Amino acid sequence: MNFSSKLLEDAVAEFAKLPGVGQKTALRLVLHLLNQDKPEVEKFSRAISKLRNEIQFCRVCHNISDTNVCEICASHKRDKSLVCVVEDTRDVMAIENTNQYNGVYHVLGGLISPMDGIGPSDLQVDTLVERLSTGEVKEIIFALSATMEGDTTIFYLNKRVKHFNITISTIARGIAFGGELEYVDEITLGRSIATRVPYENSLSR
């Protein structure tokens, strides 16, 4: 792609680094910004810079947050005895949108994937075990994607936590194998949480 400006080329190259954005889409986004008023572009730039510099991760659940403890963990209306284990913040948002869940979360920060060099030590597993050791948690729900990596992670986590005196559940498989939670419709996801099953039972299906 030939550019009439090095500044334009550099901006397009940066946008093209975003997931799912090719050069043509990147060029369209950059040209759109160029057509906006300068204050709007500066507002956009400040928002991105502020996000990167000021964002925090909840010290309890590791969800993305503006504060040391996220709003969900800090809320007195949430059931702290029920912990939903998810891959990342996108899954928290997907489940929250169902309005079917009133517990709290634990964000692993990924899934076990030997092919990608991601092992248990790269995830927030130890902090999950620490949360369970307090005795406050009565049930955990594994709400991970129905993929090989998701199943591998659940299998490993179950071995780490099954000695605790808690209920271990997994979301009902109304979600097709290979499906990721963020792309599942709210009704299906909400029903999968509401009709969750004991993890041991899910192994026989």
ROSE-4610 file (N, C-alpha, C; in Angstrom, 1 decimal, always signed):
// ROSE-4610
residu = [M/M/M/N/N/N/F/F/F/S/S/S/S/S/S/K/K/K/L/L/L/L/L/L/E/E/E/D/D/D/A/A/A/V/V/V/A/A/A/E/E/E/F/F/F/A/A/A/K/K/K/L/L/L/P/P/P/G/G/G/V/V/V/G/G/G/Q/Q/Q/K/K/K/T/T/T/A/A/A/L/L/L/R/R/R/L/L/L/V/V/V/L/L/L/H/H/H/L/L/L/L/L/L/N/N/N/Q/Q/Q/D/D/D/K/K/K/P/P/P/E/E/E/V/V/V/E/E/E/K/K/K/F/F/F/S/S/S/R/R/R/A/A/A/I/I/I/S/S/S/K/K/K/L/L/L/R/R/R/N/N/N/E/E/E/I/I/I/Q/Q/Q/F/F/F/C/C/C/R/R/R/V/V/V/C/C/C/H/H/H/N/N/N/I/I/I/S/S/S/D/D/D/T/T/T/N/N/N/V/V/V/C/C/C/E/E/E/I/I/I/C/C/C/A/A/A/S/S/S/H/H/H/K/K/K/R/R/R/D/D/D/K/K/K/S/S/S/L/L/L/V/V/V/C/C/C/V/V/V/V/V/V/E/E/E/D/D/D/T/T/T/R/R/R/D/D/D/V/V/V/M/M/M/A/A/A/I/I/I/E/E/E/N/N/N/T/T/T/N/N/N/Q/Q/Q/Y/Y/Y/N/N/N/G/G/G/V/V/V/Y/Y/Y/H/H/H/V/V/V/L/L/L/G/G/G/G/G/G/L/L/L/I/I/I/S/S/S/P/P/P/M/M/M/D/D/D/G/G/G/I/I/I/G/G/G/P/P/P/S/S/S/D/D/D/L/L/L/Q/Q/Q/V/V/V/D/D/D/T/T/T/L/L/L/V/V/V/E/E/E/R/R/R/L/L/L/S/S/S/T/T/T/G/G/G/E/E/E/V/V/V/K/K/K/E/E/E/I/I/I/I/I/I/F/F/F/A/A/A/L/L/L/S/S/S/A/A/A/T/T/T/M/M/M/E/E/E/G/G/G/D/D/D/T/T/T/T/T/T/I/I/I/F/F/F/Y/Y/Y/L/L/L/N/N/N/K/K/K/R/R/R/V/V/V/K/K/K/H/H/H/F/F/F/N/N/N/I/I/I/T/T/T/I/I/I/S/S/S/T/T/T/I/I/I/A/A/A/R/R/R/G/G/G/I/I/I/A/A/A/F/F/F/G/G/G/G/G/G/E/E/E/L/L/L/E/E/E/Y/Y/Y/V/V/V/D/D/D/E/E/E/I/I/I/T/T/T/L/L/L/G/G/G/R/R/R/S/S/S/I/I/I/A/A/A/T/T/T/R/R/R/V/V/V/P/P/P/Y/Y/Y/E/E/E/N/N/N/S/S/S/L/L/L/S/S/S/R/R/R]
num = [1/1/1/2/2/2/3/3/3/4/4/4/5/5/5/6/6/6/7/7/7/8/8/8/9/9/9/10/10/10/11/11/11/12/12/12/13/13/13/14/14/14/15/15/15/16/16/16/17/17/17/18/18/18/19/19/19/20/20/20/21/21/21/22/22/22/23/23/23/24/24/24/25/25/25/26/26/26/27/27/27/28/28/28/29/29/29/30/30/30/31/31/31/32/32/32/33/33/33/34/34/34/35/35/35/36/36/36/37/37/37/38/38/38/39/39/39/40/40/40/41/41/41/42/42/42/43/43/43/44/44/44/45/45/45/46/46/46/47/47/47/48/48/48/49/49/49/50/50/50/51/51/51/52/52/52/53/53/53/54/54/54/55/55/55/56/56/56/57/57/57/58/58/58/59/59/59/60/60/60/61/61/61/62/62/62/63/63/63/64/64/64/65/65/65/66/66/66/67/67/67/68/68/68/69/69/69/70/70/70/71/71/71/72/72/72/73/73/73/74/74/74/75/75/75/76/76/76/77/77/77/78/78/78/79/79/79/80/80/80/81/81/81/82/82/82/83/83/83/84/84/84/85/85/85/86/86/86/87/87/87/88/88/88/89/89/89/90/90/90/91/91/91/92/92/92/93/93/93/94/94/94/95/95/95/96/96/96/97/97/97/98/98/98/99/99/99/100/100/100/101/101/101/102/102/102/103/103/103/104/104/104/105/105/105/106/106/106/107/107/107/108/108/108/109/109/109/110/110/110/111/111/111/112/112/112/113/113/113/114/114/114/115/115/115/116/116/116/117/117/117/118/118/118/119/119/119/120/120/120/121/121/121/122/122/122/123/123/123/124/124/124/125/125/125/126/126/126/127/127/127/128/128/128/129/129/129/130/130/130/131/131/131/132/132/132/133/133/133/134/134/134/135/135/135/136/136/136/137/137/137/138/138/138/139/139/139/140/140/140/141/141/141/142/142/142/143/143/143/144/144/144/145/145/145/146/146/146/147/147/147/148/148/148/149/149/149/150/150/150/151/151/151/152/152/152/153/153/153/154/154/154/155/155/155/156/156/156/157/157/157/158/158/158/159/159/159/160/160/160/161/161/161/162/162/162/163/163/163/164/164/164/165/165/165/166/166/166/167/167/167/168/168/168/169/169/169/170/170/170/171/171/171/172/172/172/173/173/173/174/174/174/175/175/175/176/176/176/177/177/177/178/178/178/179/179/179/180/180/180/181/181/181/182/182/182/183/183/183/184/184/184/185/185/185/186/186/186/187/187/187/188/188/188/189/189/189/190/190/190/191/191/191/192/192/192/193/193/193/194/194/194/195/195/195/196/196/196/197/197/197/198/198/198/199/199/199/200/200/200/201/201/201/202/202/202/203/203/203/204/204/204/205/205/205]
x = [+0.9/+0.0/+0.9/+0.7/+1.5/+0.8/+1.6/+1.1/+1.7/+0.9/+1.3/+2.0/+2.0/+2.5/+3.1/+4.3/+4.9/+4.1/+3.5/+2.7/+1.5/+0.9/-0.3/+0.1/+1.2/+1.7/+2.0/+2.6/+2.9/+1.6/+0.7/-0.6/-1.3/-1.4/-2.0/-1.3/+0.0/+0.8/+0.4/+0.2/-0.1/-1.5/-2.5/-3.9/-3.9/-3.1/-3.1/-2.6/-2.0/-1.5/-2.6/-3.8/-4.9/-5.5/-6.0/-6.6/-7.7/-7.7/-8.8/-8.8/-7.8/-7.8/-6.7/-7.1/-6.1/-5.7/-4.9/-4.4/-5.5/-6.4/-7.5/-8.4/-8.8/-9.6/-8.8/-7.5/-6.7/-6.7/-6.6/-6.5/-7.9/-9.0/-10.3/-10.5/-10.0/-10.1/-9.2/-8.0/-7.1/-7.7/-8.2/-8.8/-10.1/-10.8/-11.9/-11.5/-10.4/-9.9/-9.4/-8.8/-8.3/-9.5/-10.6/-11.8/-12.5/-12.1/-12.8/-12.1/-12.8/-12.3/-11.1/-10.1/-8.9/-9.3/-10.2/-10.6/-11.1/-11.8/-12.4/-11.2/-10.3/-9.2/-8.3/-8.1/-7.3/-8.0/-9.4/-10.1/-10.0/-10.0/-9.8/-8.4/-7.4/-6.0/-5.8/-6.4/-6.3/-7.0/-8.1/-8.8/-8.0/-7.3/-6.4/-5.2/-4.6/-3.4/-3.8/-4.9/-5.4/-5.7/-6.3/-6.6/-5.4/-4.4/-3.1/-2.4/-2.4/-1.6/-2.3/-3.6/-4.3/-5.1/-5.3/-6.1/-5.5/-6.3/-5.9/-6.5/-6.0/-6.6/-7.0/-8.3/-8.8/-7.9/-7.6/-6.7/-7.4/-8.7/-9.5/-9.7/-10.3/-10.7/-9.9/-9.0/-8.2/-8.9/-10.2/-10.9/-10.4/-10.5/-10.1/-10.9/-10.3/-11.0/-10.4/-11.1/-10.6/-10.0/-10.3/-9.8/-9.2/-8.6/-7.9/-8.8/-10.1/-11.1/-12.2/-12.6/-13.6/-15.0/-15.9/-17.3/-18.0/-17.8/-18.5/-18.0/-16.7/-16.2/-16.5/-16.6/-16.9/-18.4/-19.3/-20.7/-21.2/-22.0/-22.6/-23.8/-24.2/-25.4/-25.0/-23.7/-23.2/-23.0/-23.3/-23.1/-21.6/-20.9/-19.4/-19.1/-20.1/-19.9/-19.9/-20.3/-20.4/-19.4/-18.4/-17.4/-17.5/-17.5/-17.6/-16.2/-15.6/-14.2/-14.3/-13.7/-13.7/-12.3/-12.2/-10.9/-10.5/-11.3/-10.9/-12.1/-11.8/-12.8/-14.0/-13.8/-14.8/-15.9/-15.5/-16.4/-17.2/-16.6/-17.3/-18.4/-18.1/-19.1/-20.2/-19.9/-20.9/-21.9/-21.3/-22.2/-23.0/-22.4/-23.1/-24.3/-24.1/-25.2/-26.4/-26.3/-27.4/-28.3/-27.8/-28.6/-29.1/-28.4/-28.8/-27.8/-26.8/-25.8/-25.6/-25.5/-25.4/-24.2/-23.3/-22.1/-21.0/-19.7/-18.6/-17.7/-16.6/-15.8/-14.4/-13.7/-12.3/-11.8/-11.0/-10.5/-9.1/-9.0/-7.7/-6.7/-7.1/-6.2/-5.7/-6.5/-6.1/-6.5/-6.1/-6.4/-5.1/-5.0/-3.8/-3.8/-2.6/-2.5/-1.0/-0.6/+0.8/+1.3/+0.5/+0.9/+1.3/+0.7/+1.1/+2.1/+2.5/+3.5/+2.8/+1.5/+0.8/+0.5/+1.1/+0.9/+0.2/-0.1/-0.8/-0.2/+1.1/+1.9/+1.7/+1.2/+0.9/-0.5/-1.3/-2.6/-2.8/-3.9/-4.2/-4.9/-4.1/-4.6/-4.3/-3.1/-2.8/-3.7/-4.0/-4.9/-6.3/-6.7/-8.0/-8.0/-6.9/-6.8/-6.8/-6.1/-6.0/-7.4/-8.3/-9.6/-10.5/-10.3/-11.0/-10.6/-9.3/-8.8/-9.4/-10.0/-10.6/-11.9/-12.5/-13.7/-15.0/-14.9/-16.0/-16.8/-16.0/-16.6/-17.3/-18.5/-19.3/-19.4/-19.3/-19.4/-18.6/-18.0/-17.3/-17.9/-18.1/-18.6/-17.5/-17.2/-16.2/-17.0/-16.8/-17.5/-16.4/-15.8/-14.8/-15.3/-14.6/-15.1/-15.0/-16.0/-16.1/-15.1/-13.8/-12.7/-11.8/-10.8/-9.8/-9.1/-8.7/-8.0/-8.8/-10.1/-11.0/-11.2/-11.4/-11.6/-10.3/-9.2/-7.9/-7.7/-8.1/-8.0/-8.9/-10.1/-11.1/-10.6/-10.1/-9.6/-8.5/-7.6/-6.5/-7.0/-7.9/-8.4/-9.1/-9.9/-10.6/-9.7/-8.6/-7.6/-7.0/-6.9/-6.3/-7.3/-8.6/-9.5/-10.5/-10.5/-11.5/-11.4/-10.3/-10.1/-10.8/-11.2/-12.0/-13.4/-14.0/-15.4/-16.4/-16.4/-17.2/-17.9/-18.9/-19.6/-18.8/-18.5/-17.8/-18.7/-19.0/-20.0/-19.4/-20.0/-19.6/-20.9/-20.8/-22.0/-22.5/-23.8/-24.4/-24.0/-23.8/-23.3/-24.4/-25.1/-26.0/-25.1/-23.8/-22.9/-22.1/-22.1/-21.5/-20.0/-19.4/-18.0/-17.2/-16.3/-15.5/-16.0/-17.1/-17.7/-17.0/-16.8/-16.3/-17.4/-17.3/-18.4/-18.8/-17.8/-18.2/-19.1/-19.1/-19.9/-21.3/-21.5/-22.8/-23.9/-25.1/-26.1/-26.5/-27.0/-27.3/-28.2/-29.3/-30.3/-29.6/-28.9/-28.2/-27.2/-26.4/-25.4/-26.0/-27.1/-27.8/-28.4/-29.0/-29.6/-28.5/-27.3/-26.2/-25.7/-25.8/-25.3/-26.4/-27.7/-28.8/-28.9/-28.6/-28.8/-27.5/-26.5/-25.2/-25.3/-24.3/-24.3/-23.0/-23.0/-21.8/-20.7/-19.5/-18.4/-18.2/-18.3/-18.1/-19.1/-20.3/-21.4/-21.1/-20.5/-20.3/-19.3/-18.4/-17.4/-18.0/-19.2/-19.8/-20.6/-20.7/-21.6/-20.8]
y = [-1.2/+0.0/+1.2/+2.1/+3.3/+4.5/+5.2/+6.3/+7.6/+8.6/+10.0/+10.7/+10.1/+10.7/+9.6/+9.9/+9.0/+9.0/+10.1/+10.2/+9.3/+9.3/+8.5/+7.0/+6.7/+5.3/+4.8/+5.6/+5.2/+4.9/+5.8/+5.7/+4.4/+4.2/+3.0/+1.7/+1.7/+0.6/+0.3/+1.3/+1.1/+0.5/+1.0/+0.5/-0.9/-1.2/-2.6/-3.6/-3.2/-4.1/-4.7/-4.0/-4.4/-5.7/-6.6/-7.9/-7.7/-8.4/-8.3/-7.1/-6.3/-5.1/-5.2/-5.2/-5.3/-3.9/-3.8/-2.5/-1.6/-2.2/-1.4/-0.8/-1.7/-1.2/-0.1/-0.4/+0.6/+1.9/+1.9/+3.1/+3.9/+3.1/+3.7/+4.4/+3.7/+4.3/+5.6/+5.5/+6.7/+7.9/+7.6/+8.7/+9.3/+8.4/+8.9/+9.8/+9.5/+10.4/+11.7/+11.6/+12.9/+13.8/+13.2/+14.1/+14.6/+14.2/+14.7/+16.0/+16.7/+18.0/+17.6/+18.4/+18.2/+17.8/+18.6/+18.3/+16.8/+16.3/+15.0/+13.9/+14.2/+13.3/+13.3/+14.5/+14.6/+13.9/+14.0/+13.3/+11.7/+11.3/+9.9/+9.4/+10.2/+9.9/+9.9/+10.9/+10.9/+9.7/+9.3/+8.1/+6.9/+6.7/+5.5/+5.6/+6.8/+7.0/+6.8/+7.3/+7.2/+5.8/+5.1/+3.7/+2.9/+3.1/+2.3/+2.7/+3.9/+4.4/+4.2/+4.3/+4.3/+3.1/+2.1/+1.0/+0.1/-0.5/-1.4/-2.8/-3.7/-5.1/-5.3/-5.7/-5.9/-6.9/-6.6/-7.4/-8.7/-8.7/-9.9/-10.9/-10.3/-11.2/-11.1/-10.0/-9.8/-9.2/-8.8/-8.2/-6.8/-6.3/-4.9/-3.9/-2.9/-2.1/-0.7/+0.3/+1.7/+1.8/+0.9/+1.0/-0.3/-0.3/-1.5/-2.7/-2.5/-3.5/-3.1/-4.0/-3.7/-3.5/-2.9/-2.7/-3.9/-5.0/-6.3/-6.8/-6.9/-7.4/-6.5/-5.2/-4.3/-4.2/-4.7/-4.6/-5.5/-5.0/-5.7/-6.6/-6.3/-7.0/-8.3/-8.5/-9.7/-10.9/-12.1/-13.3/-13.7/-13.4/-13.7/-15.2/-16.0/-17.4/-18.2/-17.5/-18.0/-17.4/-18.2/-17.6/-18.2/-17.4/-17.9/-17.7/-18.8/-18.7/-18.6/-17.5/-17.2/-16.9/-16.9/-16.6/-15.2/-14.3/-12.9/-11.9/-10.6/-9.6/-9.7/-10.1/-10.2/-11.2/-12.2/-13.2/-12.7/-11.9/-11.2/-10.3/-9.6/-8.7/-9.5/-10.6/-11.4/-12.0/-12.5/-13.0/-12.0/-10.8/-9.7/-9.2/-9.3/-8.9/-9.8/-11.0/-11.9/-11.6/-10.8/-10.5/-11.8/-12.9/-14.1/-14.6/-13.8/-14.2/-13.1/-13.5/-12.5/-12.8/-13.7/-14.0/-13.1/-13.5/-12.8/-13.6/-13.1/-13.7/-14.0/-14.8/-15.0/-15.1/-14.1/-14.0/-14.6/-15.7/-16.5/-15.7/-14.9/-14.2/-15.1/-16.1/-17.0/-18.4/-19.3/-20.7/-21.5/-22.7/-23.5/-24.0/-23.7/-24.0/-24.4/-25.6/-26.0/-25.6/-25.6/-25.3/-23.8/-23.0/-21.6/-21.3/-22.3/-22.1/-21.5/-21.7/-21.1/-22.3/-22.2/-23.2/-22.7/-23.5/-23.1/-21.9/-21.9/-20.8/-19.4/-19.4/-18.2/-17.6/-18.4/-18.0/-17.7/-17.0/-16.7/-17.9/-19.0/-20.2/-20.2/-19.8/-19.8/-18.8/-17.7/-16.8/-17.3/-18.2/-18.8/-19.8/-20.6/-21.5/-20.8/-19.6/-18.8/-18.3/-17.9/-17.5/-18.6/-19.8/-20.9/-21.3/-21.1/-21.5/-20.7/-19.5/-18.7/-19.3/-20.2/-20.8/-20.0/-18.9/-18.0/-18.6/-19.2/-19.6/-21.0/-21.1/-22.4/-23.1/-22.4/-23.0/-22.2/-22.9/-22.3/-22.8/-22.0/-22.4/-22.2/-23.2/-23.1/-22.7/-21.4/-20.9/-20.5/-21.6/-21.4/-21.9/-21.4/-21.7/-23.2/-23.7/-25.1/-25.5/-25.4/-25.7/-26.7/-27.2/-28.1/-27.4/-26.1/-25.4/-25.2/-24.9/-24.6/-25.9/-27.0/-28.3/-28.7/-28.5/-28.8/-28.0/-26.7/-25.8/-26.2/-26.6/-27.0/-28.3/-29.2/-30.5/-30.2/-29.3/-29.0/-28.3/-27.3/-26.6/-27.5/-28.4/-29.3/-30.1/-30.6/-31.3/-30.4/-29.1/-28.2/-27.9/-27.9/-27.4/-28.4/-29.7/-30.7/-31.1/-30.8/-31.2/-30.2/-29.1/-28.1/-28.6/-28.2/-28.6/-27.6/-27.6/-26.7/-27.5/-26.9/-27.5/-27.0/-27.9/-27.5/-27.8/-26.7/-26.8/-26.3/-26.7/-26.2/-25.8/-24.8/-24.3/-25.4/-25.5/-26.5/-26.3/-27.4/-27.4/-27.1/-26.0/-25.6/-24.8/-24.7/-24.0/-25.1/-24.9/-25.9/-26.0/-27.2/-27.3/-26.4/-25.8/-24.8/-23.4/-23.2/-21.9/-21.1/-19.8/-18.9/-18.1/-17.9/-17.3/-15.9/-15.1/-13.8/-13.7/-14.8/-14.8/-15.6/-16.1/-16.8/-15.8/-16.0/-15.0/-15.1/-14.0/-13.8/-14.8/-15.2/-16.1/-17.5/-17.9/-19.2/-19.3/-18.2/-18.1/-18.1/-17.3/-17.2/-18.5/-19.2/-20.5/-21.5/-21.4/-22.3/-22.2/-20.9/-20.7/-21.1/-20.8/-21.2/-22.7/-23.4/-24.9/-25.6/-24.9/-25.5/-26.9/-27.7/-29.1/-29.4/-30.3/-30.7/-31.1/-30.7/-30.9/-32.4/-33.2/-34.7/-35.3/-34.7/-35.3/-34.9/-33.8/-33.4/-34.2/-34.9/-35.8/-37.0/-37.4/-38.7/-38.4/-37.1/-36.8/-36.9]
z = [+0.0/+0.0/+0.0/-1.0/-1.1/-0.3/+0.5/+1.3/+0.8/+0.9/+0.5/+1.6/+2.8/+4.0/+4.9/+5.5/+6.4/+7.7/+8.1/+9.3/+9.2/+8.0/+7.7/+7.7/+7.1/+7.1/+8.5/+9.3/+10.7/+11.5/+11.3/+12.1/+11.6/+10.3/+9.8/+10.3/+10.4/+10.8/+12.3/+13.1/+14.5/+14.7/+13.9/+14.0/+13.5/+12.5/+11.9/+12.9/+14.0/+15.0/+15.9/+15.8/+16.6/+16.1/+17.0/+16.5/+15.6/+14.5/+13.5/+12.6/+12.7/+11.9/+10.8/+9.5/+8.5/+8.0/+7.0/+6.6/+6.0/+5.3/+4.7/+5.8/+6.8/+7.9/+8.7/+8.9/+9.6/+8.9/+7.6/+6.8/+7.0/+6.9/+7.1/+8.4/+9.5/+10.8/+11.0/+10.4/+10.5/+9.7/+8.5/+7.7/+8.4/+9.1/+9.9/+11.0/+11.7/+12.7/+12.2/+11.0/+10.3/+10.0/+9.8/+9.4/+10.6/+11.8/+13.0/+13.5/+14.3/+14.9/+15.8/+15.9/+16.7/+18.2/+18.8/+20.2/+20.3/+19.3/+19.4/+19.3/+18.4/+18.3/+19.6/+20.1/+21.4/+22.5/+22.5/+23.6/+23.4/+22.2/+21.9/+22.4/+22.1/+22.4/+23.9/+24.6/+26.1/+26.8/+26.2/+26.8/+26.7/+25.6/+25.4/+26.3/+26.4/+27.3/+28.7/+29.1/+30.5/+30.9/+29.9/+30.1/+30.4/+29.6/+29.7/+31.0/+31.4/+32.5/+33.9/+33.9/+35.2/+35.5/+34.5/+34.8/+35.9/+36.7/+37.7/+37.6/+38.4/+38.4/+39.8/+40.0/+41.4/+42.1/+43.3/+44.1/+44.6/+44.5/+45.0/+43.8/+42.7/+41.6/+40.4/+40.3/+39.1/+37.9/+38.1/+37.0/+36.8/+35.6/+35.3/+36.1/+36.7/+37.6/+37.6/+38.0/+38.2/+39.6/+40.5/+41.9/+42.3/+43.5/+44.0/+44.2/+44.5/+44.6/+43.7/+42.7/+41.7/+42.4/+41.6/+42.1/+42.5/+41.8/+42.1/+43.4/+43.6/+44.9/+46.1/+45.8/+46.9/+47.3/+46.4/+46.6/+47.7/+48.6/+49.7/+49.2/+48.0/+47.4/+46.8/+46.6/+45.9/+46.9/+46.4/+47.2/+47.2/+48.2/+48.2/+48.4/+48.7/+48.9/+47.6/+46.5/+45.2/+44.2/+43.7/+42.9/+41.5/+40.5/+39.1/+38.5/+38.1/+37.5/+36.0/+35.5/+34.1/+33.5/+32.2/+31.6/+31.7/+31.3/+31.3/+31.5/+31.4/+31.7/+30.7/+29.5/+28.5/+29.0/+29.6/+30.1/+31.3/+32.2/+33.3/+32.7/+31.7/+31.0/+30.4/+29.8/+29.1/+30.2/+31.3/+32.3/+33.0/+33.3/+33.9/+33.0/+31.7/+30.8/+30.9/+31.4/+31.5/+32.6/+33.6/+34.8/+35.5/+35.4/+36.0/+37.1/+37.4/+38.4/+39.4/+40.7/+41.7/+42.6/+42.2/+43.0/+42.6/+42.9/+42.5/+41.5/+41.1/+40.0/+40.5/+39.7/+39.7/+38.3/+37.9/+36.5/+36.5/+35.7/+35.6/+34.8/+33.8/+32.9/+31.8/+31.4/+30.3/+30.6/+29.7/+29.8/+29.6/+30.2/+30.0/+28.6/+27.9/+26.5/+26.3/+26.4/+26.2/+24.8/+23.8/+22.5/+22.4/+23.3/+23.3/+24.4/+25.1/+26.2/+27.5/+27.6/+28.8/+29.8/+30.9/+32.0/+33.2/+34.1/+35.3/+36.1/+36.0/+36.8/+36.1/+34.9/+34.1/+34.4/+35.2/+35.5/+36.9/+37.3/+38.7/+39.4/+39.5/+40.1/+41.6/+42.0/+43.4/+44.3/+43.7/+44.4/+44.5/+43.6/+43.7/+44.9/+45.0/+46.1/+47.4/+47.5/+48.7/+49.1/+48.1/+48.4/+49.0/+48.5/+49.0/+50.4/+50.7/+52.0/+53.1/+52.8/+53.9/+54.5/+53.7/+54.2/+53.9/+53.3/+52.9/+51.7/+50.8/+49.5/+49.7/+49.3/+49.4/+48.1/+47.0/+45.6/+44.6/+43.7/+42.6/+41.3/+40.3/+39.0/+38.0/+37.3/+36.2/+35.0/+34.5/+33.4/+32.3/+31.8/+30.8/+29.4/+28.4/+27.0/+26.8/+26.0/+25.7/+24.6/+24.9/+24.0/+24.7/+23.9/+24.5/+25.7/+25.4/+26.5/+27.7/+27.5/+28.6/+29.4/+28.7/+29.5/+30.2/+29.6/+30.2/+31.5/+31.4/+32.6/+33.7/+33.3/+34.3/+35.0/+34.3/+34.8/+35.8/+35.5/+36.4/+37.6/+37.4/+38.6/+39.5/+39.0/+39.8/+40.7/+40.2/+41.0/+42.1/+41.8/+42.8/+44.0/+43.7/+44.7/+45.2/+44.7/+45.1/+46.6/+47.2/+48.6/+49.6/+49.0/+49.8/+50.0/+51.1/+51.4/+50.7/+49.4/+48.6/+47.4/+46.9/+45.7/+44.5/+43.6/+42.3/+41.2/+40.5/+39.4/+38.1/+37.0/+35.7/+34.9/+34.1/+33.4/+32.5/+32.3/+31.5/+30.0/+29.4/+28.0/+27.0/+27.1/+26.1/+25.1/+25.4/+24.6/+23.8/+22.5/+21.6/+21.9/+21.7/+21.9/+20.9/+21.4/+20.6/+20.7/+21.4/+21.6/+22.7/+22.5/+23.5/+24.2/+25.5/+26.2/+25.7/+25.2/+24.8/+23.6/+22.8/+21.6/+21.8/+23.0/+23.3/+23.6/+23.1/+23.4/+24.9/+25.3/+26.8/+27.4/+26.6/+27.1/+27.3/+26.3/+26.4/+27.6/+27.7/+28.7/+30.1/+30.2/+31.5/+31.9/+31.0/+31.3/+31.6/+31.0/+31.3/+32.7/+33.2/+34.6/+35.6/+35.3/+36.1/+36.3/+35.2/+35.2/+35.3/+36.0/+36.1/+36.8/+36.5/+37.0/+37.8/+38.7/+39.4/+38.4/+38.6/+37.7/+37.4/+38.5/+38.3/+37.4/+37.5/+36.6/+35.1/+34.9/+33.5/+32.8/+33.6/+33.0/+32.4/+32.8/+32.3/+31.1/+30.7/+29.5/+28.2]
